[in-house]
Amino acid sequence: MEHEYRHGFQHILPKGEVNIRAAHGTLVVWLQNAAGSARWGPTEERVEALLEAWRPGRERERDRQELLSPPRQTHQQMPSTPIPVLTTPTTPTVSLQTLSTHPI
């Protein structure tokens, strides 16, 4: 079955690049204890819903909600400021006469 994944960088990619068609098959495994399986086990309806969610090209509910939400504000680019130039500090020079008369 053809299916798609949602790219991990979905929040920064253009809308057309978010879904990636799978190149290989995918295996889904339900790892549950008995209590979890009784409550959330892989019923026929849940498996069908999972297959439908991965079907390529379908408009998903979260995509529809995003279209209905107000547009995001774009960040305005900050004006460039000059980068301060670091200078190498000069080493103070001390005459040898000063050093020789200095008490230790």
C-alpha positions as CSV (number, residue, x, y, z in Angstrom):
1,M,0.0,0.0,0.0
2,E,1.3,3.5,-0.8
3,H,1.6,5.7,2.2
4,E,3.2,8.9,3.3
5,Y,5.1,10.2,6.3
6,R,5.0,13.7,7.7
7,H,8.5,15.2,7.7
8,G,10.1,15.9,11.0
9,F,10.8,19.5,10.0
10,Q,7.1,20.1,9.2
11,H,7.0,23.4,11.0
12,I,9.7,25.0,8.9
13,L,9.2,23.4,5.5
14,P,7.0,24.8,2.7
15,K,3.5,23.2,2.8
16,G,4.2,21.2,-0.4
17,E,7.2,19.4,1.1
18,V,5.7,18.3,4.4
19,N,4.5,14.9,3.3
20,I,7.0,12.4,2.1
21,R,6.0,9.3,0.1
22,A,7.4,6.1,1.7
23,A,9.9,4.3,-0.4
24,H,9.5,1.0,1.5
25,G,6.8,-0.8,3.4
26,T,6.1,0.1,7.0
27,L,5.4,-2.3,9.9
28,V,3.2,-1.2,12.7
29,V,3.4,-3.1,16.0
30,W,1.1,-2.7,18.9
31,L,3.1,-3.2,22.1
32,Q,0.6,-3.5,25.0
33,N,-0.1,-5.3,28.2
34,A,-3.4,-7.1,28.7
35,A,-5.1,-4.0,30.2
36,G,-3.9,-1.7,27.4
37,S,-5.0,-4.2,24.8
38,A,-8.4,-4.5,26.3
39,R,-8.9,-0.7,26.2
40,W,-6.9,0.4,23.1
41,G,-6.3,-2.8,21.2
42,P,-6.0,-2.9,17.4
43,T,-9.6,-3.4,16.4
44,E,-10.7,-3.6,12.7
45,E,-11.9,0.0,12.9
46,R,-8.6,1.3,14.4
47,V,-6.5,-0.5,11.8
48,E,-8.7,1.0,9.0
49,A,-8.4,4.5,10.5
50,L,-4.6,4.1,10.6
51,L,-4.5,3.0,7.0
52,E,-6.7,5.9,6.0
53,A,-4.5,8.4,7.9
54,W,-1.4,7.2,6.0
55,R,-3.0,7.2,2.6
56,P,-1.2,9.6,0.3
57,G,-2.7,12.9,-0.9
58,R,-5.5,13.1,1.6
59,E,-6.3,16.3,3.3
60,R,-5.9,15.8,7.1
61,E,-8.0,17.4,9.8
62,R,-5.0,19.3,11.2
63,D,-4.3,20.7,7.7
64,R,-7.9,21.9,7.5
65,Q,-7.6,23.5,10.9
66,E,-4.4,25.3,9.9
67,L,-6.2,26.7,6.9
68,L,-8.9,28.0,9.1
69,S,-6.6,29.5,11.7
70,P,-5.5,33.1,11.4
71,P,-2.4,33.7,9.3
72,R,0.9,33.6,11.1
73,Q,2.7,36.9,11.6
74,T,6.0,37.0,9.7
75,H,9.1,38.2,11.5
76,Q,10.5,41.4,10.3
77,Q,14.2,41.3,9.6
78,M,16.3,43.3,12.0
79,P,18.4,46.0,10.4
80,S,22.0,44.9,10.2
81,T,24.4,46.5,12.7
82,P,28.1,46.7,12.3
83,I,30.0,44.0,14.1
84,P,32.5,45.6,16.6
85,V,36.1,44.9,15.6
86,L,38.1,43.4,18.4
87,T,41.6,44.8,18.9
88,T,44.5,43.2,20.6
89,P,45.4,45.0,23.8
90,T,49.0,46.4,23.9
91,T,51.3,45.1,26.6
92,P,52.6,48.0,28.8
93,T,56.3,48.4,28.7
94,V,58.3,48.8,31.9
95,S,61.9,50.0,31.8
96,L,64.6,47.8,33.3
97,Q,65.6,50.5,35.7
98,T,62.2,50.5,37.3
99,L,62.4,46.7,37.8
100,S,65.9,46.7,39.3
101,T,65.1,49.3,42.0
102,H,61.7,47.8,42.9
103,P,61.8,46.2,46.4
104,I,60.8,42.6,46.5
